[in-house]
Amino acid sequence: MKATPGTLPTQADDAEFAFEFKWDGFRALTSWDGSKLAVKSRNDLDLLARFPELARIGEALPGPG
């Protein structure tokens, strides 16, 4: 989830040009095991503790089948 240093082409119009947008915000991974939603930062911090309103997403997802 984090960009790593590398060699990039010198011209922006090169077909091989690569970049990553970084807006002010969070990089997060979400997972759903059928009963529990997890939202973690790239440093493995629990983002649900910081954004409890995201728990409603888990309530809307189907439960174990």
HTML snippet that shows the backbone in 3Dmol.js (N, CA, C, O; Angstrom):
<script src="https://3Dmol.org/build/3Dmol-min.js"></script>
<div id="view" style="width:600px;height:400px;position:relative"></div>
<script>
const pdb = `
ATOM      1  N   MET A   1       0.798  -1.186   0.000  1.00  0.00           N
ATOM      2  CA  MET A   1       0.000   0.000   0.000  1.00  0.00           C
ATOM      3  C   MET A   1       0.843   1.253   0.000  1.00  0.00           C
ATOM      4  O   MET A   1       0.307   2.348  -0.170  1.00  0.00           O
ATOM      5  N   LYS A   2       2.109   1.134   0.180  1.00  0.00           N
ATOM      6  CA  LYS A   2       2.968   2.308   0.209  1.00  0.00           C
ATOM      7  C   LYS A   2       3.869   2.291  -1.019  1.00  0.00           C
ATOM      8  O   LYS A   2       4.459   1.268  -1.367  1.00  0.00           O
ATOM      9  N   ALA A   3       3.959   3.436  -1.658  1.00  0.00           N
ATOM     10  CA  ALA A   3       4.841   3.541  -2.818  1.00  0.00           C
ATOM     11  C   ALA A   3       6.283   3.306  -2.380  1.00  0.00           C
ATOM     12  O   ALA A   3       6.682   3.673  -1.274  1.00  0.00           O
ATOM     13  N   THR A   4       7.034   2.703  -3.249  1.00  0.00           N
ATOM     14  CA  THR A   4       8.441   2.459  -2.955  1.00  0.00           C
ATOM     15  C   THR A   4       9.293   3.156  -4.006  1.00  0.00           C
ATOM     16  O   THR A   4       8.857   3.322  -5.145  1.00  0.00           O
ATOM     17  N   PRO A   5      10.505   3.565  -3.638  1.00  0.00           N
ATOM     18  CA  PRO A   5      11.376   4.248  -4.594  1.00  0.00           C
ATOM     19  C   PRO A   5      11.716   3.343  -5.774  1.00  0.00           C
ATOM     20  O   PRO A   5      11.825   2.126  -5.628  1.00  0.00           O
ATOM     21  N   GLY A   6      11.874   3.936  -6.905  1.00  0.00           N
ATOM     22  CA  GLY A   6      12.247   3.189  -8.099  1.00  0.00           C
ATOM     23  C   GLY A   6      12.684   4.149  -9.181  1.00  0.00           C
ATOM     24  O   GLY A   6      12.645   5.365  -8.988  1.00  0.00           O
ATOM     25  N   THR A   7      13.092   3.629 -10.297  1.00  0.00           N
ATOM     26  CA  THR A   7      13.507   4.441 -11.421  1.00  0.00           C
ATOM     27  C   THR A   7      12.295   4.730 -12.288  1.00  0.00           C
ATOM     28  O   THR A   7      11.617   3.812 -12.747  1.00  0.00           O
ATOM     29  N   LEU A   8      12.030   5.995 -12.509  1.00  0.00           N
ATOM     30  CA  LEU A   8      10.902   6.398 -13.340  1.00  0.00           C
ATOM     31  C   LEU A   8      11.430   7.045 -14.617  1.00  0.00           C
ATOM     32  O   LEU A   8      12.529   7.599 -14.621  1.00  0.00           O
ATOM     33  N   PRO A   9      10.659   6.978 -15.694  1.00  0.00           N
ATOM     34  CA  PRO A   9      11.053   7.661 -16.925  1.00  0.00           C
ATOM     35  C   PRO A   9      11.197   9.160 -16.682  1.00  0.00           C
ATOM     36  O   PRO A   9      10.639   9.697 -15.726  1.00  0.00           O
ATOM     37  N   THR A  10      11.932   9.816 -17.533  1.00  0.00           N
ATOM     38  CA  THR A  10      12.199  11.237 -17.348  1.00  0.00           C
ATOM     39  C   THR A  10      11.156  12.131 -18.002  1.00  0.00           C
ATOM     40  O   THR A  10      11.128  13.329 -17.721  1.00  0.00           O
ATOM     41  N   GLN A  11      10.300  11.596 -18.860  1.00  0.00           N
ATOM     42  CA  GLN A  11       9.293  12.408 -19.534  1.00  0.00           C
ATOM     43  C   GLN A  11       7.904  11.959 -19.112  1.00  0.00           C
ATOM     44  O   GLN A  11       7.602  10.766 -19.120  1.00  0.00           O
ATOM     45  N   ALA A  12       7.051  12.921 -18.742  1.00  0.00           N
ATOM     46  CA  ALA A  12       5.703  12.615 -18.266  1.00  0.00           C
ATOM     47  C   ALA A  12       4.837  11.970 -19.348  1.00  0.00           C
ATOM     48  O   ALA A  12       3.884  11.262 -19.021  1.00  0.00           O
ATOM     49  N   ASP A  13       5.143  12.196 -20.630  1.00  0.00           N
ATOM     50  CA  ASP A  13       4.312  11.619 -21.685  1.00  0.00           C
ATOM     51  C   ASP A  13       4.796  10.226 -22.100  1.00  0.00           C
ATOM     52  O   ASP A  13       4.233   9.626 -23.016  1.00  0.00           O
ATOM     53  N   ASP A  14       5.812   9.720 -21.450  1.00  0.00           N
ATOM     54  CA  ASP A  14       6.323   8.378 -21.724  1.00  0.00           C
ATOM     55  C   ASP A  14       5.265   7.349 -21.316  1.00  0.00           C
ATOM     56  O   ASP A  14       4.677   7.471 -20.241  1.00  0.00           O
ATOM     57  N   ALA A  15       5.014   6.352 -22.144  1.00  0.00           N
ATOM     58  CA  ALA A  15       4.005   5.326 -21.861  1.00  0.00           C
ATOM     59  C   ALA A  15       4.332   4.537 -20.596  1.00  0.00           C
ATOM     60  O   ALA A  15       3.446   3.911 -20.014  1.00  0.00           O
ATOM     61  N   GLU A  16       5.568   4.560 -20.175  1.00  0.00           N
ATOM     62  CA  GLU A  16       5.982   3.814 -18.986  1.00  0.00           C
ATOM     63  C   GLU A  16       5.951   4.658 -17.711  1.00  0.00           C
ATOM     64  O   GLU A  16       6.359   4.190 -16.648  1.00  0.00           O
ATOM     65  N   PHE A  17       5.467   5.901 -17.813  1.00  0.00           N
ATOM     66  CA  PHE A  17       5.445   6.787 -16.652  1.00  0.00           C
ATOM     67  C   PHE A  17       4.550   6.224 -15.569  1.00  0.00           C
ATOM     68  O   PHE A  17       3.464   5.727 -15.870  1.00  0.00           O
ATOM     69  N   ALA A  18       4.974   6.289 -14.319  1.00  0.00           N
ATOM     70  CA  ALA A  18       4.199   5.783 -13.191  1.00  0.00           C
ATOM     71  C   ALA A  18       4.155   6.822 -12.084  1.00  0.00           C
ATOM     72  O   ALA A  18       5.124   7.547 -11.859  1.00  0.00           O
ATOM     73  N   PHE A  19       3.028   6.886 -11.399  1.00  0.00           N
ATOM     74  CA  PHE A  19       2.901   7.804 -10.279  1.00  0.00           C
ATOM     75  C   PHE A  19       1.780   7.309  -9.377  1.00  0.00           C
ATOM     76  O   PHE A  19       0.980   6.453  -9.755  1.00  0.00           O
ATOM     77  N   GLU A  20       1.748   7.868  -8.182  1.00  0.00           N
ATOM     78  CA  GLU A  20       0.697   7.535  -7.230  1.00  0.00           C
ATOM     79  C   GLU A  20       0.168   8.831  -6.656  1.00  0.00           C
ATOM     80  O   GLU A  20       0.938   9.670  -6.188  1.00  0.00           O
ATOM     81  N   PHE A  21      -1.158   8.999  -6.691  1.00  0.00           N
ATOM     82  CA  PHE A  21      -1.765  10.149  -6.038  1.00  0.00           C
ATOM     83  C   PHE A  21      -1.763   9.914  -4.539  1.00  0.00           C
ATOM     84  O   PHE A  21      -2.034   8.802  -4.086  1.00  0.00           O
ATOM     85  N   LYS A  22      -1.466  10.925  -3.781  1.00  0.00           N
ATOM     86  CA  LYS A  22      -1.576  10.844  -2.328  1.00  0.00           C
ATOM     87  C   LYS A  22      -2.395  12.025  -1.868  1.00  0.00           C
ATOM     88  O   LYS A  22      -1.882  13.133  -1.712  1.00  0.00           O
ATOM     89  N   TRP A  23      -3.677  11.779  -1.653  1.00  0.00           N
ATOM     90  CA  TRP A  23      -4.537  12.808  -1.115  1.00  0.00           C
ATOM     91  C   TRP A  23      -4.337  12.799   0.400  1.00  0.00           C
ATOM     92  O   TRP A  23      -3.931  11.786   0.970  1.00  0.00           O
ATOM     93  N   ASP A  24      -4.620  13.920   1.045  1.00  0.00           N
ATOM     94  CA  ASP A  24      -4.558  13.911   2.505  1.00  0.00           C
ATOM     95  C   ASP A  24      -5.674  13.006   2.997  1.00  0.00           C
ATOM     96  O   ASP A  24      -6.855  13.293   2.804  1.00  0.00           O
ATOM     97  N   GLY A  25      -5.295  11.933   3.621  1.00  0.00           N
ATOM     98  CA  GLY A  25      -6.274  10.974   4.094  1.00  0.00           C
ATOM     99  C   GLY A  25      -5.591   9.718   4.592  1.00  0.00           C
ATOM    100  O   GLY A  25      -4.460   9.762   5.077  1.00  0.00           O
ATOM    101  N   PHE A  26      -6.279   8.605   4.469  1.00  0.00           N
ATOM    102  CA  PHE A  26      -5.797   7.346   5.003  1.00  0.00           C
ATOM    103  C   PHE A  26      -5.685   6.308   3.911  1.00  0.00           C
ATOM    104  O   PHE A  26      -6.489   6.291   2.979  1.00  0.00           O
ATOM    105  N   ARG A  27      -4.702   5.449   4.018  1.00  0.00           N
ATOM    106  CA  ARG A  27      -4.664   4.220   3.236  1.00  0.00           C
ATOM    107  C   ARG A  27      -5.222   3.165   4.170  1.00  0.00           C
ATOM    108  O   ARG A  27      -4.797   3.065   5.320  1.00  0.00           O
ATOM    109  N   ALA A  28      -6.166   2.382   3.690  1.00  0.00           N
ATOM    110  CA  ALA A  28      -6.794   1.404   4.568  1.00  0.00           C
ATOM    111  C   ALA A  28      -7.118   0.134   3.808  1.00  0.00           C
ATOM    112  O   ALA A  28      -7.387   0.151   2.607  1.00  0.00           O
ATOM    113  N   LEU A  29      -7.087  -0.961   4.540  1.00  0.00           N
ATOM    114  CA  LEU A  29      -7.531  -2.253   4.034  1.00  0.00           C
ATOM    115  C   LEU A  29      -8.769  -2.654   4.815  1.00  0.00           C
ATOM    116  O   LEU A  29      -8.812  -2.517   6.037  1.00  0.00           O
ATOM    117  N   THR A  30      -9.765  -3.145   4.115  1.00  0.00           N
ATOM    118  CA  THR A  30     -10.955  -3.640   4.800  1.00  0.00           C
ATOM    119  C   THR A  30     -11.081  -5.129   4.564  1.00  0.00           C
ATOM    120  O   THR A  30     -10.668  -5.647   3.526  1.00  0.00           O
ATOM    121  N   SER A  31     -11.651  -5.805   5.533  1.00  0.00           N
ATOM    122  CA  SER A  31     -11.924  -7.232   5.365  1.00  0.00           C
ATOM    123  C   SER A  31     -13.243  -7.559   6.038  1.00  0.00           C
ATOM    124  O   SER A  31     -13.666  -6.886   6.977  1.00  0.00           O
ATOM    125  N   TRP A  32     -13.881  -8.602   5.542  1.00  0.00           N
ATOM    126  CA  TRP A  32     -15.167  -9.063   6.058  1.00  0.00           C
ATOM    127  C   TRP A  32     -15.099 -10.584   6.126  1.00  0.00           C
ATOM    128  O   TRP A  32     -14.886 -11.239   5.106  1.00  0.00           O
ATOM    129  N   ASP A  33     -15.275 -11.150   7.309  1.00  0.00           N
ATOM    130  CA  ASP A  33     -15.190 -12.599   7.449  1.00  0.00           C
ATOM    131  C   ASP A  33     -16.555 -13.266   7.539  1.00  0.00           C
ATOM    132  O   ASP A  33     -16.653 -14.443   7.886  1.00  0.00           O
ATOM    133  N   GLY A  34     -17.597 -12.525   7.229  1.00  0.00           N
ATOM    134  CA  GLY A  34     -18.961 -13.040   7.301  1.00  0.00           C
ATOM    135  C   GLY A  34     -19.683 -12.596   8.554  1.00  0.00           C
ATOM    136  O   GLY A  34     -20.908 -12.686   8.638  1.00  0.00           O
ATOM    137  N   SER A  35     -18.923 -12.114   9.537  1.00  0.00           N
ATOM    138  CA  SER A  35     -19.549 -11.631  10.767  1.00  0.00           C
ATOM    139  C   SER A  35     -18.860 -10.399  11.348  1.00  0.00           C
ATOM    140  O   SER A  35     -19.432  -9.704  12.187  1.00  0.00           O
ATOM    141  N   LYS A  36     -17.643 -10.129  10.907  1.00  0.00           N
ATOM    142  CA  LYS A  36     -16.904  -9.006  11.480  1.00  0.00           C
ATOM    143  C   LYS A  36     -16.219  -8.205  10.384  1.00  0.00           C
ATOM    144  O   LYS A  36     -15.534  -8.753   9.521  1.00  0.00           O
ATOM    145  N   LEU A  37     -16.425  -6.890  10.442  1.00  0.00           N
ATOM    146  CA  LEU A  37     -15.751  -5.966   9.539  1.00  0.00           C
ATOM    147  C   LEU A  37     -14.481  -5.480  10.218  1.00  0.00           C
ATOM    148  O   LEU A  37     -14.500  -5.137  11.400  1.00  0.00           O
ATOM    149  N   ALA A  38     -13.392  -5.448   9.489  1.00  0.00           N
ATOM    150  CA  ALA A  38     -12.144  -4.891   9.993  1.00  0.00           C
ATOM    151  C   ALA A  38     -11.666  -3.834   9.015  1.00  0.00           C
ATOM    152  O   ALA A  38     -11.702  -4.033   7.801  1.00  0.00           O
ATOM    153  N   VAL A  39     -11.221  -2.717   9.549  1.00  0.00           N
ATOM    154  CA  VAL A  39     -10.633  -1.636   8.747  1.00  0.00           C
ATOM    155  C   VAL A  39      -9.306  -1.296   9.420  1.00  0.00           C
ATOM    156  O   VAL A  39      -9.273  -0.788  10.541  1.00  0.00           O
ATOM    157  N   LYS A  40      -8.220  -1.586   8.715  1.00  0.00           N
ATOM    158  CA  LYS A  40      -6.878  -1.424   9.282  1.00  0.00           C
ATOM    159  C   LYS A  40      -6.051  -0.455   8.459  1.00  0.00           C
ATOM    160  O   LYS A  40      -6.180  -0.382   7.236  1.00  0.00           O
ATOM    161  N   SER A  41      -5.202   0.285   9.150  1.00  0.00           N
ATOM    162  CA  SER A  41      -4.257   1.160   8.465  1.00  0.00           C
ATOM    163  C   SER A  41      -3.086   0.323   7.966  1.00  0.00           C
ATOM    164  O   SER A  41      -2.978  -0.856   8.304  1.00  0.00           O
ATOM    165  N   ARG A  42      -2.213   0.920   7.166  1.00  0.00           N
ATOM    166  CA  ARG A  42      -1.061   0.169   6.679  1.00  0.00           C
ATOM    167  C   ARG A  42      -0.103  -0.169   7.807  1.00  0.00           C
ATOM    168  O   ARG A  42       0.778  -1.014   7.648  1.00  0.00           O
ATOM    169  N   ASN A  43      -0.274   0.494   8.951  1.00  0.00           N
ATOM    170  CA  ASN A  43       0.526   0.179  10.133  1.00  0.00           C
ATOM    171  C   ASN A  43      -0.222  -0.761  11.077  1.00  0.00           C
ATOM    172  O   ASN A  43       0.159  -0.920  12.237  1.00  0.00           O
ATOM    173  N   ASP A  44      -1.291  -1.383  10.569  1.00  0.00           N
ATOM    174  CA  ASP A  44      -2.098  -2.354  11.306  1.00  0.00           C
ATOM    175  C   ASP A  44      -2.851  -1.744  12.486  1.00  0.00           C
ATOM    176  O   ASP A  44      -3.153  -2.440  13.455  1.00  0.00           O
ATOM    177  N   LEU A  45      -3.155  -0.450  12.408  1.00  0.00           N
ATOM    178  CA  LEU A  45      -3.970   0.183  13.442  1.00  0.00           C
ATOM    179  C   LEU A  45      -5.443   0.002  13.094  1.00  0.00           C
ATOM    180  O   LEU A  45      -5.816   0.028  11.921  1.00  0.00           O
ATOM    181  N   ASP A  46      -6.274  -0.180  14.107  1.00  0.00           N
ATOM    182  CA  ASP A  46      -7.709  -0.369  13.917  1.00  0.00           C
ATOM    183  C   ASP A  46      -8.353   0.981  13.615  1.00  0.00           C
ATOM    184  O   ASP A  46      -8.440   1.834  14.498  1.00  0.00           O
ATOM    185  N   LEU A  47      -8.804   1.183  12.382  1.00  0.00           N
ATOM    186  CA  LEU A  47      -9.425   2.453  12.019  1.00  0.00           C
ATOM    187  C   LEU A  47     -10.890   2.522  12.425  1.00  0.00           C
ATOM    188  O   LEU A  47     -11.471   3.607  12.431  1.00  0.00           O
ATOM    189  N   LEU A  48     -11.506   1.382  12.767  1.00  0.00           N
ATOM    190  CA  LEU A  48     -12.883   1.430  13.263  1.00  0.00           C
ATOM    191  C   LEU A  48     -12.950   2.166  14.600  1.00  0.00           C
ATOM    192  O   LEU A  48     -13.961   2.792  14.917  1.00  0.00           O
ATOM    193  N   ALA A  49     -11.887   2.091  15.374  1.00  0.00           N
ATOM    194  CA  ALA A  49     -11.857   2.819  16.639  1.00  0.00           C
ATOM    195  C   ALA A  49     -11.890   4.331  16.390  1.00  0.00           C
ATOM    196  O   ALA A  49     -12.464   5.085  17.176  1.00  0.00           O
ATOM    197  N   ARG A  50     -11.276   4.758  15.298  1.00  0.00           N
ATOM    198  CA  ARG A  50     -11.232   6.183  14.971  1.00  0.00           C
ATOM    199  C   ARG A  50     -12.461   6.637  14.189  1.00  0.00           C
ATOM    200  O   ARG A  50     -12.877   7.791  14.287  1.00  0.00           O
ATOM    201  N   PHE A  51     -13.042   5.714  13.406  1.00  0.00           N
ATOM    202  CA  PHE A  51     -14.207   6.020  12.572  1.00  0.00           C
ATOM    203  C   PHE A  51     -15.320   5.013  12.864  1.00  0.00           C
ATOM    204  O   PHE A  51     -15.605   4.169  12.014  1.00  0.00           O
ATOM    205  N   PRO A  52     -15.954   5.073  14.025  1.00  0.00           N
ATOM    206  CA  PRO A  52     -16.956   4.073  14.401  1.00  0.00           C
ATOM    207  C   PRO A  52     -18.164   4.038  13.461  1.00  0.00           C
ATOM    208  O   PRO A  52     -18.871   3.032  13.400  1.00  0.00           O
ATOM    209  N   GLU A  53     -18.401   5.119  12.737  1.00  0.00           N
ATOM    210  CA  GLU A  53     -19.531   5.134  11.805  1.00  0.00           C
ATOM    211  C   GLU A  53     -19.357   4.114  10.681  1.00  0.00           C
ATOM    212  O   GLU A  53     -20.333   3.734  10.034  1.00  0.00           O
ATOM    213  N   LEU A  54     -18.121   3.668  10.445  1.00  0.00           N
ATOM    214  CA  LEU A  54     -17.890   2.645   9.421  1.00  0.00           C
ATOM    215  C   LEU A  54     -18.453   1.288   9.821  1.00  0.00           C
ATOM    216  O   LEU A  54     -18.652   0.429   8.962  1.00  0.00           O
ATOM    217  N   ALA A  55     -18.710   1.081  11.100  1.00  0.00           N
ATOM    218  CA  ALA A  55     -19.260  -0.196  11.561  1.00  0.00           C
ATOM    219  C   ALA A  55     -20.610  -0.476  10.902  1.00  0.00           C
ATOM    220  O   ALA A  55     -20.986  -1.638  10.746  1.00  0.00           O
ATOM    221  N   ARG A  56     -21.338   0.564  10.516  1.00  0.00           N
ATOM    222  CA  ARG A  56     -22.636   0.368   9.845  1.00  0.00           C
ATOM    223  C   ARG A  56     -22.475  -0.377   8.530  1.00  0.00           C
ATOM    224  O   ARG A  56     -23.408  -1.041   8.077  1.00  0.00           O
ATOM    225  N   ILE A  57     -21.313  -0.277   7.915  1.00  0.00           N
ATOM    226  CA  ILE A  57     -21.076  -1.022   6.679  1.00  0.00           C
ATOM    227  C   ILE A  57     -21.191  -2.513   6.970  1.00  0.00           C
ATOM    228  O   ILE A  57     -21.822  -3.250   6.212  1.00  0.00           O
ATOM    229  N   GLY A  58     -20.586  -2.955   8.059  1.00  0.00           N
ATOM    230  CA  GLY A  58     -20.649  -4.363   8.443  1.00  0.00           C
ATOM    231  C   GLY A  58     -22.077  -4.809   8.728  1.00  0.00           C
ATOM    232  O   GLY A  58     -22.447  -5.940   8.415  1.00  0.00           O
ATOM    233  N   GLU A  59     -22.878  -3.933   9.318  1.00  0.00           N
ATOM    234  CA  GLU A  59     -24.267  -4.272   9.600  1.00  0.00           C
ATOM    235  C   GLU A  59     -25.071  -4.479   8.321  1.00  0.00           C
ATOM    236  O   GLU A  59     -26.052  -5.223   8.328  1.00  0.00           O
ATOM    237  N   ALA A  60     -24.673  -3.836   7.224  1.00  0.00           N
ATOM    238  CA  ALA A  60     -25.382  -3.938   5.951  1.00  0.00           C
ATOM    239  C   ALA A  60     -24.943  -5.134   5.115  1.00  0.00           C
ATOM    240  O   ALA A  60     -25.623  -5.502   4.157  1.00  0.00           O
ATOM    241  N   LEU A  61     -23.808  -5.747   5.470  1.00  0.00           N
ATOM    242  CA  LEU A  61     -23.287  -6.879   4.688  1.00  0.00           C
ATOM    243  C   LEU A  61     -23.964  -8.173   5.115  1.00  0.00           C
ATOM    244  O   LEU A  61     -24.395  -8.299   6.261  1.00  0.00           O
ATOM    245  N   PRO A  62     -24.061  -9.145   4.193  1.00  0.00           N
ATOM    246  CA  PRO A  62     -24.699 -10.415   4.564  1.00  0.00           C
ATOM    247  C   PRO A  62     -23.852 -11.164   5.601  1.00  0.00           C
ATOM    248  O   PRO A  62     -22.623 -11.110   5.581  1.00  0.00           O
ATOM    249  N   GLY A  63     -24.526 -11.841   6.481  1.00  0.00           N
ATOM    250  CA  GLY A  63     -23.849 -12.619   7.517  1.00  0.00           C
ATOM    251  C   GLY A  63     -23.396 -13.975   6.988  1.00  0.00           C
ATOM    252  O   GLY A  63     -23.483 -14.250   5.792  1.00  0.00           O
ATOM    253  N   PRO A  64     -22.916 -14.807   7.890  1.00  0.00           N
ATOM    254  CA  PRO A  64     -22.461 -16.139   7.481  1.00  0.00           C
ATOM    255  C   PRO A  64     -23.573 -16.896   6.780  1.00  0.00           C
ATOM    256  O   PRO A  64     -24.731 -16.844   7.194  1.00  0.00           O
ATOM    257  N   GLY A  65     -23.216 -17.598   5.719  1.00  0.00           N
ATOM    258  CA  GLY A  65     -24.232 -18.304   4.928  1.00  0.00           C
ATOM    259  C   GLY A  65     -24.223 -19.720   5.239  1.00  0.00           C
ATOM    260  O   GLY A  65     -25.009 -20.481   4.675  1.00  0.00           O
TER     261      GLY A  65
END
`;
const viewer = $3Dmol.createViewer("view");
viewer.addModel(pdb, "pdb");
viewer.setStyle({}, {cartoon: {color: "spectrum"}});
viewer.zoomTo();
viewer.render();
</script>
